Amino acid sequence: MAWHDVIEAETVRTRESPLESARFGRSVARLTVSAEAGSAFSAEAGSAFSAEAGSAFSAVREAVVRSDADVIVLRYPAEYVGWFAQLTALGRTAVFADSLVYWRLRAGEGRAPEASPDLRATKLTGTAVIEDLVSDIFLSYGNHYLANPLFDPADALAGYQEWALRSAAEGGCLALLDRPAAGAASRVLALATLDEAESRTEILLAGVVSEVQGRGLYPHLLKTVEDRTLARGGDEVVISTQGHNTRVQRAWARYGFEPVRTVLTVHLVRSALLPGRER
């Protein structure tokens, strides 16, 4: 989920997802509760709903009842710890899919590594090379689709490839390459795909190819993104990952990113579609 969806002014936002529907062979809708709703959570309310939380959940319930989608991918602020129990009573099977943690860096304040003469950055546009890189880097990534038995993991990976290609078409696909000896071809070592707004860069996908992981390349990839953000006058870099991915979050913390928001993902599935359920 992109950062602009997290901070969307509209409290509850519903949209169809034709790309996911076509990819998985099931109708999919997206239902997002903004971070602004989460910020209204009252600590004094404990596990009970605040007035704002209750209003937001009412809007979610109405959207779920109206939806004809096979799967509704719902994302909402993690502050609403009592929501999941309520979601199980909406006539669908609620599948807890993940927690998504957002981190933010003020551009120019990153603890970047020293520039290496052995590395260089460039834009990528080639379809085949981008698809191969995404397949290598994210083949085993534990994304939210894997929680849903209706979704094929291979189709989920194809979605990441499509996502990267859309970024590349908009000029937002960066690669870190080595500087080989004379006569040798450069190798792509790492990939980052971006969504760039006026003052903010969101890193959508970022990783180091499997063959060279563990060699300290990831901070150089982050530096490449930070440098690009500063060069175009931006002042913020945002990135997110599933809560279980603690290794990369430690790398972000070392670089200077700070955690700012956690969002929960629940798939609301038509129960009859699940294995073992009668239609």
C-alpha positions as CSV (number, residue, x, y, z in Angstrom):
1,M,0.0,0.0,0.0
2,A,1.4,3.4,-1.0
3,W,2.1,6.1,1.6
4,H,-0.5,8.4,0.0
5,D,-3.1,5.8,0.8
6,V,-2.0,5.6,4.4
7,I,-2.4,9.4,4.9
8,E,-5.5,9.7,2.6
9,A,-7.7,12.5,3.9
10,E,-10.8,10.4,3.3
11,T,-11.2,8.2,6.4
12,V,-12.5,5.0,4.6
13,R,-11.6,4.5,0.9
14,T,-13.0,1.7,-1.2
15,R,-11.9,0.8,-4.8
16,E,-12.0,-2.1,-7.1
17,S,-8.7,-3.7,-8.0
18,P,-8.9,-4.9,-11.6
19,L,-5.2,-5.8,-11.9
20,E,-5.3,-8.1,-8.8
21,S,-8.7,-9.5,-10.0
22,A,-7.3,-10.5,-13.4
23,R,-4.1,-11.9,-11.9
24,F,-5.7,-14.1,-9.3
25,G,-8.9,-15.0,-11.1
26,R,-11.0,-13.7,-8.2
27,S,-12.7,-10.4,-7.9
28,V,-10.6,-8.3,-5.5
29,A,-11.5,-4.9,-3.8
30,R,-9.3,-2.7,-1.7
31,L,-10.7,-1.1,1.5
32,T,-8.3,1.3,3.3
33,V,-8.8,3.2,6.6
34,S,-6.5,6.2,6.7
35,A,-3.9,6.9,9.3
36,E,-5.8,10.0,10.2
37,A,-8.5,7.7,11.6
38,G,-5.8,5.9,13.7
39,S,-4.4,9.1,15.1
40,A,-7.9,9.8,16.6
41,F,-7.6,6.7,18.7
42,S,-8.1,7.5,22.4
43,A,-5.7,5.9,24.8
44,E,-8.1,6.3,27.6
45,A,-10.7,4.2,25.7
46,G,-8.6,1.1,26.3
47,S,-9.9,-1.8,24.1
48,A,-13.2,-0.1,23.6
49,F,-13.9,2.0,20.5
50,S,-13.5,5.7,20.6
51,A,-16.2,7.7,18.9
52,E,-13.9,8.2,15.9
53,A,-13.0,4.5,15.7
54,G,-16.7,3.5,16.0
55,S,-17.6,5.8,13.1
56,A,-14.7,4.4,11.0
57,F,-15.7,0.8,11.7
58,S,-19.3,1.6,10.8
59,A,-18.1,2.8,7.4
60,V,-16.0,-0.3,7.0
61,R,-19.0,-2.6,7.9
62,E,-21.2,-0.8,5.4
63,A,-18.6,-1.1,2.6
64,V,-18.1,-4.8,3.3
65,V,-21.9,-5.5,3.2
66,R,-22.2,-3.6,-0.1
67,S,-19.2,-5.3,-1.8
68,D,-19.7,-8.1,-4.2
69,A,-15.9,-8.9,-4.4
70,D,-14.7,-12.4,-3.6
71,V,-11.9,-10.9,-1.5
72,I,-11.7,-7.6,0.2
73,V,-8.2,-6.5,1.2
74,L,-8.7,-4.3,4.2
75,R,-6.0,-2.2,5.7
76,Y,-6.5,-0.2,8.9
77,P,-4.4,1.4,11.6
78,A,-2.9,-1.1,14.1
79,E,-4.2,1.1,17.0
80,Y,-7.6,-0.4,16.5
81,V,-6.7,-3.6,18.3
82,G,-10.3,-4.6,18.8
83,W,-11.4,-4.5,15.2
84,F,-10.4,-8.0,14.2
85,A,-13.0,-9.6,16.5
86,Q,-15.6,-7.3,15.0
87,L,-14.5,-8.2,11.4
88,T,-15.2,-11.9,12.1
89,A,-18.9,-11.1,12.5
90,L,-19.4,-9.5,9.0
91,G,-20.5,-12.6,7.2
92,R,-17.1,-13.4,5.6
93,T,-14.0,-15.3,6.7
94,A,-11.5,-12.9,8.1
95,V,-7.9,-14.0,7.3
96,F,-5.2,-12.1,9.2
97,A,-2.6,-11.3,6.5
98,D,0.1,-9.1,7.9
99,S,1.2,-6.0,9.7
100,L,2.8,-3.3,7.5
101,V,5.3,-1.0,9.2
102,Y,6.2,2.3,7.7
103,W,9.6,4.1,8.3
104,R,10.6,7.6,7.3
105,L,13.9,9.4,6.7
106,R,14.5,13.2,6.5
107,A,16.5,13.4,3.3
108,G,20.0,14.5,3.9
109,E,20.1,13.1,7.4
110,G,20.8,9.5,6.5
111,R,23.9,7.7,7.9
112,A,25.2,6.9,4.4
113,P,28.3,4.8,3.7
114,E,31.3,6.3,2.0
115,A,30.9,6.4,-1.8
116,S,32.5,3.4,-3.4
117,P,34.5,3.6,-6.7
118,D,33.3,0.1,-7.4
119,L,29.6,1.0,-7.6
120,R,27.5,3.2,-9.8
121,A,23.7,3.9,-10.0
122,T,21.5,4.0,-13.1
123,K,17.9,3.8,-14.2
124,L,16.6,0.5,-15.5
125,T,14.0,0.2,-18.2
126,G,14.4,-3.3,-19.7
127,T,11.4,-5.5,-19.0
128,A,13.2,-8.9,-18.9
129,V,16.0,-7.8,-16.6
130,I,13.6,-6.1,-14.2
131,E,11.4,-9.2,-14.1
132,D,14.4,-11.4,-13.4
133,L,15.7,-9.1,-10.7
134,V,12.3,-9.0,-8.9
135,S,12.0,-12.8,-9.2
136,D,15.4,-13.3,-7.7
137,I,15.1,-10.8,-4.9
138,F,11.5,-11.3,-3.8
139,L,10.9,-15.0,-4.6
140,S,10.7,-15.9,-0.9
141,Y,9.3,-12.6,0.5
142,G,6.5,-13.2,2.9
143,N,3.9,-10.8,1.5
144,H,0.2,-10.6,2.6
145,Y,-1.0,-12.6,-0.4
146,L,0.6,-15.8,1.0
147,A,-1.9,-15.8,3.9
148,N,-4.8,-16.4,1.5
149,P,-5.3,-20.0,0.2
150,L,-7.1,-18.6,-2.9
151,F,-4.0,-16.8,-4.1
152,D,-1.2,-18.6,-5.9
153,P,2.3,-17.5,-4.7
154,A,3.5,-17.4,-8.3
155,D,0.8,-14.9,-9.1
156,A,1.8,-12.8,-6.2
157,L,5.3,-12.7,-7.4
158,A,4.0,-11.7,-10.9
159,G,2.2,-8.8,-9.2
160,Y,5.5,-7.6,-7.8
161,Q,7.0,-7.8,-11.3
162,E,4.1,-5.7,-12.7
163,W,4.5,-3.2,-9.9
164,A,8.2,-2.8,-10.7
165,L,7.6,-2.4,-14.4
166,R,5.0,0.4,-13.7
167,S,7.7,2.2,-11.8
168,A,10.2,1.7,-14.6
169,A,7.7,3.1,-17.1
170,E,7.5,6.3,-15.0
171,G,11.3,6.6,-14.7
172,G,11.3,5.3,-11.1
173,C,13.4,2.1,-11.3
174,L,17.0,2.4,-10.0
175,A,19.7,-0.1,-10.0
176,L,23.1,-0.4,-8.3
177,L,25.8,-1.8,-10.6
178,D,29.4,-2.8,-10.2
179,R,32.3,-1.2,-12.2
180,P,33.9,-4.2,-13.8
181,A,37.4,-4.5,-15.2
182,A,37.9,-3.3,-18.7
183,G,36.1,-5.5,-21.2
184,A,33.8,-7.1,-18.7
185,A,30.0,-6.4,-18.5
186,S,28.5,-4.6,-15.5
187,R,26.3,-6.6,-13.2
188,V,23.2,-5.4,-11.5
189,L,23.6,-5.8,-7.8
190,A,20.5,-4.2,-6.3
191,L,17.2,-2.8,-7.3
192,A,14.9,0.0,-6.0
193,T,11.5,1.1,-7.4
194,L,10.1,4.4,-6.5
195,D,6.9,6.5,-6.3
196,E,8.0,10.1,-6.3
197,A,5.8,13.0,-5.2
198,E,6.8,16.7,-5.0
199,S,8.7,16.5,-1.7
200,R,8.6,12.8,-0.9
201,T,10.1,9.6,-2.3
202,E,8.5,6.3,-1.4
203,I,10.6,3.2,-1.9
204,L,8.1,0.6,-3.1
205,L,10.5,-2.3,-3.6
206,A,14.2,-2.5,-2.6
207,G,16.6,-5.4,-2.3
208,V,20.0,-6.9,-3.2
209,V,20.3,-9.8,-5.6
210,S,20.8,-13.1,-3.8
211,E,24.3,-13.8,-5.2
212,V,25.8,-10.7,-3.4
213,Q,23.6,-10.4,-0.3
214,G,25.5,-9.9,2.9
215,R,28.3,-7.8,1.4
216,G,27.1,-4.4,2.7
217,L,25.4,-3.2,-0.5
218,Y,22.0,-2.4,0.9
219,P,23.1,0.9,2.5
220,H,24.6,2.0,-0.8
221,L,21.2,1.4,-2.4
222,L,19.5,3.5,0.2
223,K,22.1,6.2,-0.4
224,T,21.3,6.1,-4.1
225,V,17.6,6.8,-3.4
226,E,18.4,9.5,-0.8
227,D,20.8,11.3,-3.2
228,R,18.2,11.2,-6.0
229,T,15.6,12.7,-3.6
230,L,17.9,15.5,-2.6
231,A,18.9,16.2,-6.2
232,R,15.2,16.8,-7.2
233,G,14.5,19.0,-4.2
234,G,12.7,16.3,-2.1
235,D,12.9,16.2,1.7
236,E,11.6,12.9,2.8
237,V,12.0,9.1,2.0
238,V,9.4,6.6,3.1
239,I,9.6,2.8,3.0
240,S,7.5,-0.1,4.4
241,T,7.7,-3.8,5.0
242,Q,5.8,-6.6,6.7
243,G,6.3,-6.6,10.5
244,H,8.1,-10.0,10.4
245,N,10.9,-8.6,8.3
246,T,13.0,-7.4,11.2
247,R,16.3,-7.8,9.4
248,V,15.6,-5.1,6.9
249,Q,14.1,-2.9,9.6
250,R,17.4,-3.1,11.5
251,A,19.2,-1.9,8.4
252,W,16.8,1.1,8.1
253,A,17.3,2.0,11.7
254,R,21.1,1.9,11.3
255,Y,20.8,4.2,8.2
256,G,18.7,6.7,10.1
257,F,15.0,5.9,9.3
258,E,12.5,6.0,12.1
259,P,9.3,4.0,12.4
260,V,6.1,6.1,12.0
261,R,3.1,3.9,11.4
262,T,1.8,0.3,11.6
263,V,-1.1,-0.9,9.5
264,L,-2.8,-4.2,9.7
265,T,-4.0,-6.2,6.7
266,V,-7.0,-8.6,6.8
267,H,-8.5,-10.4,3.8
268,L,-12.3,-10.7,4.1
269,V,-13.1,-13.7,1.9
270,R,-16.4,-15.1,0.8
271,S,-16.4,-18.2,3.0
272,A,-17.9,-20.6,0.4
273,L,-14.8,-20.1,-1.8
274,L,-12.3,-21.4,0.8
275,P,-11.2,-25.1,0.6
276,G,-13.4,-27.4,2.7
277,R,-16.3,-25.0,2.7
278,E,-19.6,-25.8,1.1
279,R,-20.8,-23.5,-1.6
